[in-house]
Amino acid sequence: MVRTLRESKAKLSELVQLASRGEDVLITVRGKVKARLTKADDAAGAAGRRRWVEELREMQAAIAGPASGPTIEQILAEDREDRV
């Protein structure tokens, strides 16, 4: 199915529903295809999320650098010991 951008804006919910059923929806601007709505693949989404989480962890490690000082677990353990 091919729709113009103007039509797509007006009927986005309907087009998303069609795409979720497996129908590709092409969106055109001035007669040229600029985008495609397709059914989301849950397996690919989960794999993408795992990659994203791993990249985020790598960035956090790079920013934080080597750990210095006590860990949160050590701080909590000391706090518990002080209460006894």
PyMOL Python script that loads the backbone (N, CA, C, O; Angstrom):
from pymol import cmd

cmd.read_pdbstr("""\
ATOM      1  N   MET A   1       0.843  -1.167   0.000  1.00  0.00           N
ATOM      2  CA  MET A   1       0.000   0.000   0.000  1.00  0.00           C
ATOM      3  C   MET A   1       0.892   1.236   0.000  1.00  0.00           C
ATOM      4  O   MET A   1       1.881   1.285   0.732  1.00  0.00           O
ATOM      5  N   VAL A   2       0.563   2.208  -0.793  1.00  0.00           N
ATOM      6  CA  VAL A   2       1.325   3.449  -0.880  1.00  0.00           C
ATOM      7  C   VAL A   2       0.424   4.602  -0.466  1.00  0.00           C
ATOM      8  O   VAL A   2      -0.708   4.728  -0.932  1.00  0.00           O
ATOM      9  N   ARG A   3       0.950   5.438   0.421  1.00  0.00           N
ATOM     10  CA  ARG A   3       0.207   6.611   0.889  1.00  0.00           C
ATOM     11  C   ARG A   3       1.125   7.825   0.867  1.00  0.00           C
ATOM     12  O   ARG A   3       2.337   7.699   1.040  1.00  0.00           O
ATOM     13  N   THR A   4       0.543   8.997   0.654  1.00  0.00           N
ATOM     14  CA  THR A   4       1.325  10.223   0.729  1.00  0.00           C
ATOM     15  C   THR A   4       1.548  10.578   2.195  1.00  0.00           C
ATOM     16  O   THR A   4       0.860  10.068   3.080  1.00  0.00           O
ATOM     17  N   LEU A   5       2.498  11.442   2.437  1.00  0.00           N
ATOM     18  CA  LEU A   5       2.760  11.874   3.808  1.00  0.00           C
ATOM     19  C   LEU A   5       1.523  12.536   4.409  1.00  0.00           C
ATOM     20  O   LEU A   5       1.207  12.315   5.578  1.00  0.00           O
ATOM     21  N   ARG A   6       0.837  13.328   3.633  1.00  0.00           N
ATOM     22  CA  ARG A   6      -0.373  14.011   4.123  1.00  0.00           C
ATOM     23  C   ARG A   6      -1.437  12.998   4.540  1.00  0.00           C
ATOM     24  O   ARG A   6      -2.040  13.130   5.605  1.00  0.00           O
ATOM     25  N   GLU A   7      -1.664  11.993   3.706  1.00  0.00           N
ATOM     26  CA  GLU A   7      -2.634  10.943   4.043  1.00  0.00           C
ATOM     27  C   GLU A   7      -2.177  10.172   5.282  1.00  0.00           C
ATOM     28  O   GLU A   7      -2.985   9.824   6.144  1.00  0.00           O
ATOM     29  N   SER A   8      -0.874   9.910   5.355  1.00  0.00           N
ATOM     30  CA  SER A   8      -0.331   9.139   6.477  1.00  0.00           C
ATOM     31  C   SER A   8      -0.535   9.864   7.794  1.00  0.00           C
ATOM     32  O   SER A   8      -0.874   9.242   8.800  1.00  0.00           O
ATOM     33  N   LYS A   9      -0.332  11.177   7.796  1.00  0.00           N
ATOM     34  CA  LYS A   9      -0.536  11.954   9.015  1.00  0.00           C
ATOM     35  C   LYS A   9      -1.988  11.847   9.478  1.00  0.00           C
ATOM     36  O   LYS A   9      -2.261  11.711  10.670  1.00  0.00           O
ATOM     37  N   ALA A  10      -2.900  11.910   8.534  1.00  0.00           N
ATOM     38  CA  ALA A  10      -4.318  11.889   8.866  1.00  0.00           C
ATOM     39  C   ALA A  10      -4.801  10.513   9.318  1.00  0.00           C
ATOM     40  O   ALA A  10      -5.762  10.410  10.080  1.00  0.00           O
ATOM     41  N   LYS A  11      -4.131   9.450   8.844  1.00  0.00           N
ATOM     42  CA  LYS A  11      -4.608   8.097   9.131  1.00  0.00           C
ATOM     43  C   LYS A  11      -3.518   7.217   9.732  1.00  0.00           C
ATOM     44  O   LYS A  11      -3.457   6.021   9.444  1.00  0.00           O
ATOM     45  N   LEU A  12      -2.660   7.797  10.561  1.00  0.00           N
ATOM     46  CA  LEU A  12      -1.525   7.049  11.101  1.00  0.00           C
ATOM     47  C   LEU A  12      -1.967   5.818  11.875  1.00  0.00           C
ATOM     48  O   LEU A  12      -1.388   4.748  11.691  1.00  0.00           O
ATOM     49  N   SER A  13      -2.958   5.930  12.722  1.00  0.00           N
ATOM     50  CA  SER A  13      -3.419   4.779  13.508  1.00  0.00           C
ATOM     51  C   SER A  13      -3.846   3.630  12.601  1.00  0.00           C
ATOM     52  O   SER A  13      -3.514   2.472  12.854  1.00  0.00           O
ATOM     53  N   GLU A  14      -4.578   3.958  11.551  1.00  0.00           N
ATOM     54  CA  GLU A  14      -5.037   2.934  10.605  1.00  0.00           C
ATOM     55  C   GLU A  14      -3.852   2.277   9.897  1.00  0.00           C
ATOM     56  O   GLU A  14      -3.835   1.060   9.715  1.00  0.00           O
ATOM     57  N   LEU A  15      -2.863   3.078   9.497  1.00  0.00           N
ATOM     58  CA  LEU A  15      -1.700   2.543   8.798  1.00  0.00           C
ATOM     59  C   LEU A  15      -0.845   1.666   9.719  1.00  0.00           C
ATOM     60  O   LEU A  15      -0.320   0.639   9.290  1.00  0.00           O
ATOM     61  N   VAL A  16      -0.711   2.067  10.961  1.00  0.00           N
ATOM     62  CA  VAL A  16       0.039   1.251  11.924  1.00  0.00           C
ATOM     63  C   VAL A  16      -0.669  -0.085  12.121  1.00  0.00           C
ATOM     64  O   VAL A  16      -0.019  -1.126  12.211  1.00  0.00           O
ATOM     65  N   GLN A  17      -1.982  -0.058  12.188  1.00  0.00           N
ATOM     66  CA  GLN A  17      -2.735  -1.299  12.346  1.00  0.00           C
ATOM     67  C   GLN A  17      -2.530  -2.215  11.132  1.00  0.00           C
ATOM     68  O   GLN A  17      -2.355  -3.423  11.288  1.00  0.00           O
ATOM     69  N   LEU A  18      -2.554  -1.649   9.949  1.00  0.00           N
ATOM     70  CA  LEU A  18      -2.311  -2.446   8.746  1.00  0.00           C
ATOM     71  C   LEU A  18      -0.897  -3.044   8.769  1.00  0.00           C
ATOM     72  O   LEU A  18      -0.707  -4.216   8.444  1.00  0.00           O
ATOM     73  N   ALA A  19       0.068  -2.246   9.146  1.00  0.00           N
ATOM     74  CA  ALA A  19       1.448  -2.736   9.209  1.00  0.00           C
ATOM     75  C   ALA A  19       1.589  -3.831  10.258  1.00  0.00           C
ATOM     76  O   ALA A  19       2.322  -4.797  10.049  1.00  0.00           O
ATOM     77  N   SER A  20       0.898  -3.690  11.375  1.00  0.00           N
ATOM     78  CA  SER A  20       0.996  -4.706  12.434  1.00  0.00           C
ATOM     79  C   SER A  20       0.406  -6.040  11.979  1.00  0.00           C
ATOM     80  O   SER A  20       0.732  -7.086  12.540  1.00  0.00           O
ATOM     81  N   ARG A  21      -0.454  -6.007  10.973  1.00  0.00           N
ATOM     82  CA  ARG A  21      -1.032  -7.236  10.412  1.00  0.00           C
ATOM     83  C   ARG A  21      -0.139  -7.838   9.323  1.00  0.00           C
ATOM     84  O   ARG A  21      -0.443  -8.902   8.784  1.00  0.00           O
ATOM     85  N   GLY A  22       0.957  -7.155   9.006  1.00  0.00           N
ATOM     86  CA  GLY A  22       1.896  -7.692   8.032  1.00  0.00           C
ATOM     87  C   GLY A  22       1.914  -6.990   6.693  1.00  0.00           C
ATOM     88  O   GLY A  22       2.694  -7.369   5.819  1.00  0.00           O
ATOM     89  N   GLU A  23       1.082  -5.976   6.499  1.00  0.00           N
ATOM     90  CA  GLU A  23       1.072  -5.269   5.221  1.00  0.00           C
ATOM     91  C   GLU A  23       2.088  -4.132   5.257  1.00  0.00           C
ATOM     92  O   GLU A  23       2.057  -3.307   6.170  1.00  0.00           O
ATOM     93  N   ASP A  24       2.984  -4.078   4.278  1.00  0.00           N
ATOM     94  CA  ASP A  24       3.934  -2.977   4.186  1.00  0.00           C
ATOM     95  C   ASP A  24       3.206  -1.728   3.715  1.00  0.00           C
ATOM     96  O   ASP A  24       2.397  -1.780   2.788  1.00  0.00           O
ATOM     97  N   VAL A  25       3.497  -0.618   4.353  1.00  0.00           N
ATOM     98  CA  VAL A  25       2.913   0.662   3.972  1.00  0.00           C
ATOM     99  C   VAL A  25       4.057   1.581   3.570  1.00  0.00           C
ATOM    100  O   VAL A  25       4.922   1.892   4.389  1.00  0.00           O
ATOM    101  N   LEU A  26       4.067   2.012   2.329  1.00  0.00           N
ATOM    102  CA  LEU A  26       5.084   2.931   1.838  1.00  0.00           C
ATOM    103  C   LEU A  26       4.550   4.348   1.920  1.00  0.00           C
ATOM    104  O   LEU A  26       3.403   4.610   1.555  1.00  0.00           O
ATOM    105  N   ILE A  27       5.384   5.265   2.402  1.00  0.00           N
ATOM    106  CA  ILE A  27       4.982   6.663   2.538  1.00  0.00           C
ATOM    107  C   ILE A  27       5.814   7.485   1.570  1.00  0.00           C
ATOM    108  O   ILE A  27       7.042   7.403   1.554  1.00  0.00           O
ATOM    109  N   THR A  28       5.124   8.278   0.765  1.00  0.00           N
ATOM    110  CA  THR A  28       5.800   9.058  -0.263  1.00  0.00           C
ATOM    111  C   THR A  28       5.752  10.550   0.049  1.00  0.00           C
ATOM    112  O   THR A  28       4.835  11.047   0.702  1.00  0.00           O
ATOM    113  N   VAL A  29       6.763  11.235  -0.438  1.00  0.00           N
ATOM    114  CA  VAL A  29       6.811  12.694  -0.401  1.00  0.00           C
ATOM    115  C   VAL A  29       7.144  13.143  -1.809  1.00  0.00           C
ATOM    116  O   VAL A  29       8.196  12.798  -2.349  1.00  0.00           O
ATOM    117  N   ARG A  30       6.247  13.911  -2.401  1.00  0.00           N
ATOM    118  CA  ARG A  30       6.404  14.381  -3.780  1.00  0.00           C
ATOM    119  C   ARG A  30       6.659  13.236  -4.755  1.00  0.00           C
ATOM    120  O   ARG A  30       7.472  13.345  -5.673  1.00  0.00           O
ATOM    121  N   GLY A  31       5.944  12.139  -4.530  1.00  0.00           N
ATOM    122  CA  GLY A  31       6.009  11.008  -5.440  1.00  0.00           C
ATOM    123  C   GLY A  31       7.162  10.042  -5.224  1.00  0.00           C
ATOM    124  O   GLY A  31       7.275   9.050  -5.945  1.00  0.00           O
ATOM    125  N   LYS A  32       8.025  10.312  -4.245  1.00  0.00           N
ATOM    126  CA  LYS A  32       9.161   9.431  -3.982  1.00  0.00           C
ATOM    127  C   LYS A  32       8.982   8.758  -2.622  1.00  0.00           C
ATOM    128  O   LYS A  32       8.624   9.408  -1.640  1.00  0.00           O
ATOM    129  N   VAL A  33       9.235   7.451  -2.576  1.00  0.00           N
ATOM    130  CA  VAL A  33       9.110   6.710  -1.318  1.00  0.00           C
ATOM    131  C   VAL A  33      10.174   7.206  -0.352  1.00  0.00           C
ATOM    132  O   VAL A  33      11.361   7.221  -0.678  1.00  0.00           O
ATOM    133  N   LYS A  34       9.743   7.614   0.842  1.00  0.00           N
ATOM    134  CA  LYS A  34      10.658   8.130   1.860  1.00  0.00           C
ATOM    135  C   LYS A  34      10.694   7.267   3.113  1.00  0.00           C
ATOM    136  O   LYS A  34      11.653   7.333   3.881  1.00  0.00           O
ATOM    137  N   ALA A  35       9.656   6.457   3.328  1.00  0.00           N
ATOM    138  CA  ALA A  35       9.607   5.649   4.547  1.00  0.00           C
ATOM    139  C   ALA A  35       8.737   4.426   4.314  1.00  0.00           C
ATOM    140  O   ALA A  35       7.951   4.363   3.369  1.00  0.00           O
ATOM    141  N   ARG A  36       8.905   3.452   5.210  1.00  0.00           N
ATOM    142  CA  ARG A  36       8.116   2.226   5.135  1.00  0.00           C
ATOM    143  C   ARG A  36       7.686   1.837   6.544  1.00  0.00           C
ATOM    144  O   ARG A  36       8.500   1.834   7.467  1.00  0.00           O
ATOM    145  N   LEU A  37       6.424   1.514   6.705  1.00  0.00           N
ATOM    146  CA  LEU A  37       5.927   0.938   7.957  1.00  0.00           C
ATOM    147  C   LEU A  37       5.809  -0.560   7.729  1.00  0.00           C
ATOM    148  O   LEU A  37       5.189  -1.003   6.763  1.00  0.00           O
ATOM    149  N   THR A  38       6.409  -1.338   8.625  1.00  0.00           N
ATOM    150  CA  THR A  38       6.328  -2.789   8.530  1.00  0.00           C
ATOM    151  C   THR A  38       6.013  -3.366   9.896  1.00  0.00           C
ATOM    152  O   THR A  38       6.120  -2.685  10.915  1.00  0.00           O
ATOM    153  N   LYS A  39       5.629  -4.617   9.901  1.00  0.00           N
ATOM    154  CA  LYS A  39       5.333  -5.300  11.154  1.00  0.00           C
ATOM    155  C   LYS A  39       6.613  -5.432  11.974  1.00  0.00           C
ATOM    156  O   LYS A  39       7.663  -5.807  11.452  1.00  0.00           O
ATOM    157  N   ALA A  40       6.513  -5.118  13.257  1.00  0.00           N
ATOM    158  CA  ALA A  40       7.658  -5.241  14.148  1.00  0.00           C
ATOM    159  C   ALA A  40       7.927  -6.705  14.437  1.00  0.00           C
ATOM    160  O   ALA A  40       6.999  -7.493  14.617  1.00  0.00           O
ATOM    161  N   ASP A  41       9.194  -7.063  14.480  1.00  0.00           N
ATOM    162  CA  ASP A  41       9.615  -8.426  14.775  1.00  0.00           C
ATOM    163  C   ASP A  41      10.056  -8.468  16.232  1.00  0.00           C
ATOM    164  O   ASP A  41      11.074  -7.870  16.583  1.00  0.00           O
ATOM    165  N   ASP A  42       9.311  -9.162  17.082  1.00  0.00           N
ATOM    166  CA  ASP A  42       9.623  -9.195  18.509  1.00  0.00           C
ATOM    167  C   ASP A  42      11.000  -9.773  18.795  1.00  0.00           C
ATOM    168  O   ASP A  42      11.691  -9.295  19.694  1.00  0.00           O
ATOM    169  N   ALA A  43      11.412 -10.791  18.048  1.00  0.00           N
ATOM    170  CA  ALA A  43      12.725 -11.401  18.275  1.00  0.00           C
ATOM    171  C   ALA A  43      13.832 -10.400  17.964  1.00  0.00           C
ATOM    172  O   ALA A  43      14.797 -10.281  18.719  1.00  0.00           O
ATOM    173  N   ALA A  44      13.693  -9.685  16.860  1.00  0.00           N
ATOM    174  CA  ALA A  44      14.698  -8.696  16.496  1.00  0.00           C
ATOM    175  C   ALA A  44      14.696  -7.557  17.505  1.00  0.00           C
ATOM    176  O   ALA A  44      15.747  -6.995  17.813  1.00  0.00           O
ATOM    177  N   GLY A  45      13.527  -7.220  18.016  1.00  0.00           N
ATOM    178  CA  GLY A  45      13.447  -6.166  19.023  1.00  0.00           C
ATOM    179  C   GLY A  45      14.173  -6.545  20.295  1.00  0.00           C
ATOM    180  O   GLY A  45      14.870  -5.719  20.883  1.00  0.00           O
ATOM    181  N   ALA A  46      14.017  -7.788  20.728  1.00  0.00           N
ATOM    182  CA  ALA A  46      14.696  -8.251  21.940  1.00  0.00           C
ATOM    183  C   ALA A  46      16.201  -8.271  21.732  1.00  0.00           C
ATOM    184  O   ALA A  46      16.955  -7.877  22.622  1.00  0.00           O
ATOM    185  N   ALA A  47      16.646  -8.723  20.570  1.00  0.00           N
ATOM    186  CA  ALA A  47      18.082  -8.748  20.286  1.00  0.00           C
ATOM    187  C   ALA A  47      18.636  -7.329  20.237  1.00  0.00           C
ATOM    188  O   ALA A  47      19.733  -7.066  20.728  1.00  0.00           O
ATOM    189  N   GLY A  48      17.884  -6.434  19.653  1.00  0.00           N
ATOM    190  CA  GLY A  48      18.299  -5.032  19.599  1.00  0.00           C
ATOM    191  C   GLY A  48      18.407  -4.420  20.986  1.00  0.00           C
ATOM    192  O   GLY A  48      19.334  -3.660  21.266  1.00  0.00           O
ATOM    193  N   ARG A  49      17.449  -4.756  21.860  1.00  0.00           N
ATOM    194  CA  ARG A  49      17.495  -4.241  23.228  1.00  0.00           C
ATOM    195  C   ARG A  49      18.705  -4.789  23.967  1.00  0.00           C
ATOM    196  O   ARG A  49      19.352  -4.063  24.722  1.00  0.00           O
ATOM    197  N   ARG A  50      19.019  -6.068  23.758  1.00  0.00           N
ATOM    198  CA  ARG A  50      20.195  -6.654  24.419  1.00  0.00           C
ATOM    199  C   ARG A  50      21.473  -5.958  23.959  1.00  0.00           C
ATOM    200  O   ARG A  50      22.349  -5.654  24.769  1.00  0.00           O
ATOM    201  N   ARG A  51      21.573  -5.707  22.643  1.00  0.00           N
ATOM    202  CA  ARG A  51      22.753  -4.997  22.120  1.00  0.00           C
ATOM    203  C   ARG A  51      22.829  -3.596  22.709  1.00  0.00           C
ATOM    204  O   ARG A  51      23.907  -3.132  23.078  1.00  0.00           O
ATOM    205  N   TRP A  52      21.685  -2.920  22.797  1.00  0.00           N
ATOM    206  CA  TRP A  52      21.646  -1.565  23.336  1.00  0.00           C
ATOM    207  C   TRP A  52      22.093  -1.556  24.794  1.00  0.00           C
ATOM    208  O   TRP A  52      22.867  -0.687  25.194  1.00  0.00           O
ATOM    209  N   VAL A  53      21.618  -2.510  25.594  1.00  0.00           N
ATOM    210  CA  VAL A  53      22.000  -2.588  27.001  1.00  0.00           C
ATOM    211  C   VAL A  53      23.502  -2.843  27.126  1.00  0.00           C
ATOM    212  O   VAL A  53      24.166  -2.234  27.965  1.00  0.00           O
ATOM    213  N   GLU A  54      24.032  -3.730  26.306  1.00  0.00           N
ATOM    214  CA  GLU A  54      25.470  -4.014  26.351  1.00  0.00           C
ATOM    215  C   GLU A  54      26.281  -2.777  25.976  1.00  0.00           C
ATOM    216  O   GLU A  54      27.281  -2.476  26.627  1.00  0.00           O
ATOM    217  N   GLU A  55      25.864  -2.062  24.943  1.00  0.00           N
ATOM    218  CA  GLU A  55      26.558  -0.831  24.555  1.00  0.00           C
ATOM    219  C   GLU A  55      26.496   0.198  25.670  1.00  0.00           C
ATOM    220  O   GLU A  55      27.480   0.889  25.935  1.00  0.00           O
ATOM    221  N   LEU A  56      25.347   0.303  26.323  1.00  0.00           N
ATOM    222  CA  LEU A  56      25.198   1.239  27.429  1.00  0.00           C
ATOM    223  C   LEU A  56      26.146   0.885  28.569  1.00  0.00           C
ATOM    224  O   LEU A  56      26.773   1.770  29.151  1.00  0.00           O
ATOM    225  N   ARG A  57      26.254  -0.394  28.891  1.00  0.00           N
ATOM    226  CA  ARG A  57      27.173  -0.830  29.945  1.00  0.00           C
ATOM    227  C   ARG A  57      28.621  -0.503  29.585  1.00  0.00           C
ATOM    228  O   ARG A  57      29.394  -0.062  30.435  1.00  0.00           O
ATOM    229  N   GLU A  58      28.983  -0.723  28.319  1.00  0.00           N
ATOM    230  CA  GLU A  58      30.345  -0.413  27.881  1.00  0.00           C
ATOM    231  C   GLU A  58      30.628   1.084  28.002  1.00  0.00           C
ATOM    232  O   GLU A  58      31.710   1.481  28.433  1.00  0.00           O
ATOM    233  N   MET A  59      29.653   1.914  27.619  1.00  0.00           N
ATOM    234  CA  MET A  59      29.843   3.358  27.736  1.00  0.00           C
ATOM    235  C   MET A  59      29.961   3.783  29.194  1.00  0.00           C
ATOM    236  O   MET A  59      30.793   4.626  29.530  1.00  0.00           O
ATOM    237  N   GLN A  60      29.134   3.207  30.061  1.00  0.00           N
ATOM    238  CA  GLN A  60      29.205   3.536  31.481  1.00  0.00           C
ATOM    239  C   GLN A  60      30.565   3.161  32.055  1.00  0.00           C
ATOM    240  O   GLN A  60      31.148   3.918  32.831  1.00  0.00           O
ATOM    241  N   ALA A  61      31.064   1.998  31.675  1.00  0.00           N
ATOM    242  CA  ALA A  61      32.370   1.559  32.160  1.00  0.00           C
ATOM    243  C   ALA A  61      33.464   2.489  31.656  1.00  0.00           C
ATOM    244  O   ALA A  61      34.390   2.815  32.399  1.00  0.00           O
ATOM    245  N   ALA A  62      33.366   2.915  30.414  1.00  0.00           N
ATOM    246  CA  ALA A  62      34.380   3.810  29.850  1.00  0.00           C
ATOM    247  C   ALA A  62      34.362   5.160  30.547  1.00  0.00           C
ATOM    248  O   ALA A  62      35.417   5.749  30.785  1.00  0.00           O
ATOM    249  N   ILE A  63      33.189   5.653  30.873  1.00  0.00           N
ATOM    250  CA  ILE A  63      33.067   6.951  31.531  1.00  0.00           C
ATOM    251  C   ILE A  63      33.522   6.860  32.985  1.00  0.00           C
ATOM    252  O   ILE A  63      34.248   7.727  33.472  1.00  0.00           O
ATOM    253  N   ALA A  64      33.094   5.815  33.666  1.00  0.00           N
ATOM    254  CA  ALA A  64      33.392   5.681  35.089  1.00  0.00           C
ATOM    255  C   ALA A  64      34.868   5.376  35.327  1.00  0.00           C
ATOM    256  O   ALA A  64      35.432   5.774  36.346  1.00  0.00           O
ATOM    257  N   GLY A  65      35.482   4.679  34.395  1.00  0.00           N
ATOM    258  CA  GLY A  65      36.877   4.294  34.594  1.00  0.00           C
ATOM    259  C   GLY A  65      36.975   3.259  35.698  1.00  0.00           C
ATOM    260  O   GLY A  65      35.967   2.684  36.107  1.00  0.00           O
ATOM    261  N   PRO A  66      38.188   3.019  36.181  1.00  0.00           N
ATOM    262  CA  PRO A  66      38.340   2.017  37.237  1.00  0.00           C
ATOM    263  C   PRO A  66      37.656   2.480  38.516  1.00  0.00           C
ATOM    264  O   PRO A  66      37.683   3.660  38.866  1.00  0.00           O
ATOM    265  N   ALA A  67      37.051   1.536  39.196  1.00  0.00           N
ATOM    266  CA  ALA A  67      36.333   1.854  40.432  1.00  0.00           C
ATOM    267  C   ALA A  67      37.316   2.249  41.522  1.00  0.00           C
ATOM    268  O   ALA A  67      38.379   1.645  41.671  1.00  0.00           O
ATOM    269  N   SER A  68      36.947   3.261  42.271  1.00  0.00           N
ATOM    270  CA  SER A  68      37.759   3.657  43.419  1.00  0.00           C
ATOM    271  C   SER A  68      36.820   3.835  44.596  1.00  0.00           C
ATOM    272  O   SER A  68      35.692   4.301  44.436  1.00  0.00           O
ATOM    273  N   GLY A  69      37.280   3.471  45.760  1.00  0.00           N
ATOM    274  CA  GLY A  69      36.449   3.580  46.942  1.00  0.00           C
ATOM    275  C   GLY A  69      35.563   2.362  47.109  1.00  0.00           C
ATOM    276  O   GLY A  69      35.587   1.444  46.289  1.00  0.00           O
ATOM    277  N   PRO A  70      34.790   2.360  48.167  1.00  0.00           N
ATOM    278  CA  PRO A  70      33.957   1.190  48.460  1.00  0.00           C
ATOM    279  C   PRO A  70      32.770   1.093  47.500  1.00  0.00           C
ATOM    280  O   PRO A  70      32.295   2.090  46.956  1.00  0.00           O
ATOM    281  N   THR A  71      32.313  -0.144  47.314  1.00  0.00           N
ATOM    282  CA  THR A  71      31.130  -0.367  46.498  1.00  0.00           C
ATOM    283  C   THR A  71      29.895  -0.081  47.342  1.00  0.00           C
ATOM    284  O   THR A  71      29.991   0.045  48.562  1.00  0.00           O
ATOM    285  N   ILE A  72      28.763   0.018  46.710  1.00  0.00           N
ATOM    286  CA  ILE A  72      27.519   0.244  47.445  1.00  0.00           C
ATOM    287  C   ILE A  72      27.236  -0.908  48.395  1.00  0.00           C
ATOM    288  O   ILE A  72      26.697  -0.711  49.484  1.00  0.00           O
ATOM    289  N   GLU A  73      27.606  -2.120  47.972  1.00  0.00           N
ATOM    290  CA  GLU A  73      27.404  -3.284  48.839  1.00  0.00           C
ATOM    291  C   GLU A  73      28.240  -3.167  50.108  1.00  0.00           C
ATOM    292  O   GLU A  73      27.773  -3.508  51.194  1.00  0.00           O
ATOM    293  N   GLN A  74      29.472  -2.686  49.973  1.00  0.00           N
ATOM    294  CA  GLN A  74      30.340  -2.518  51.138  1.00  0.00           C
ATOM    295  C   GLN A  74      29.794  -1.435  52.071  1.00  0.00           C
ATOM    296  O   GLN A  74      29.824  -1.591  53.292  1.00  0.00           O
ATOM    297  N   ILE A  75      29.308  -0.363  51.509  1.00  0.00           N
ATOM    298  CA  ILE A  75      28.753   0.725  52.322  1.00  0.00           C
ATOM    299  C   ILE A  75      27.537   0.233  53.086  1.00  0.00           C
ATOM    300  O   ILE A  75      27.397   0.523  54.274  1.00  0.00           O
ATOM    301  N   LEU A  76      26.659  -0.502  52.430  1.00  0.00           N
ATOM    302  CA  LEU A  76      25.465  -1.026  53.096  1.00  0.00           C
ATOM    303  C   LEU A  76      25.848  -2.027  54.187  1.00  0.00           C
ATOM    304  O   LEU A  76      25.251  -2.028  55.263  1.00  0.00           O
ATOM    305  N   ALA A  77      26.837  -2.876  53.917  1.00  0.00           N
ATOM    306  CA  ALA A  77      27.269  -3.848  54.928  1.00  0.00           C
ATOM    307  C   ALA A  77      27.814  -3.135  56.150  1.00  0.00           C
ATOM    308  O   ALA A  77      27.504  -3.524  57.276  1.00  0.00           O
ATOM    309  N   GLU A  78      28.626  -2.090  55.954  1.00  0.00           N
ATOM    310  CA  GLU A  78      29.147  -1.324  57.090  1.00  0.00           C
ATOM    311  C   GLU A  78      28.022  -0.666  57.871  1.00  0.00           C
ATOM    312  O   GLU A  78      28.045  -0.645  59.102  1.00  0.00           O
ATOM    313  N   ASP A  79      27.050  -0.137  57.169  1.00  0.00           N
ATOM    314  CA  ASP A  79      25.920   0.497  57.826  1.00  0.00           C
ATOM    315  C   ASP A  79      25.151  -0.498  58.668  1.00  0.00           C
ATOM    316  O   ASP A  79      24.736  -0.175  59.781  1.00  0.00           O
ATOM    317  N   ARG A  80      24.956  -1.693  58.160  1.00  0.00           N
ATOM    318  CA  ARG A  80      24.259  -2.742  58.924  1.00  0.00           C
ATOM    319  C   ARG A  80      25.048  -3.139  60.158  1.00  0.00           C
ATOM    320  O   ARG A  80      24.477  -3.364  61.225  1.00  0.00           O
ATOM    321  N   GLU A  81      26.372  -3.227  60.007  1.00  0.00           N
ATOM    322  CA  GLU A  81      27.209  -3.584  61.151  1.00  0.00           C
ATOM    323  C   GLU A  81      27.117  -2.540  62.249  1.00  0.00           C
ATOM    324  O   GLU A  81      27.116  -2.878  63.433  1.00  0.00           O
ATOM    325  N   ASP A  82      27.040  -1.268  61.863  1.00  0.00           N
ATOM    326  CA  ASP A  82      26.943  -0.182  62.844  1.00  0.00           C
ATOM    327  C   ASP A  82      25.644  -0.226  63.620  1.00  0.00           C
ATOM    328  O   ASP A  82      25.589   0.243  64.757  1.00  0.00           O
ATOM    329  N   ARG A  83      24.608  -0.774  63.036  1.00  0.00           N
ATOM    330  CA  ARG A  83      23.291  -0.841  63.697  1.00  0.00           C
ATOM    331  C   ARG A  83      23.230  -1.932  64.737  1.00  0.00           C
ATOM    332  O   ARG A  83      22.393  -1.866  65.636  1.00  0.00           O
ATOM    333  N   VAL A  84      24.093  -2.946  64.651  1.00  0.00           N
ATOM    334  CA  VAL A  84      24.021  -4.083  65.553  1.00  0.00           C
ATOM    335  C   VAL A  84      24.658  -3.790  66.867  1.00  0.00           C
ATOM    336  O   VAL A  84      24.683  -4.650  67.747  1.00  0.00           O
TER     337      VAL A  84
END
""", "prot")
cmd.dss("prot")
cmd.show_as("cartoon", "prot")
cmd.util.cbc("prot")
cmd.orient("prot")
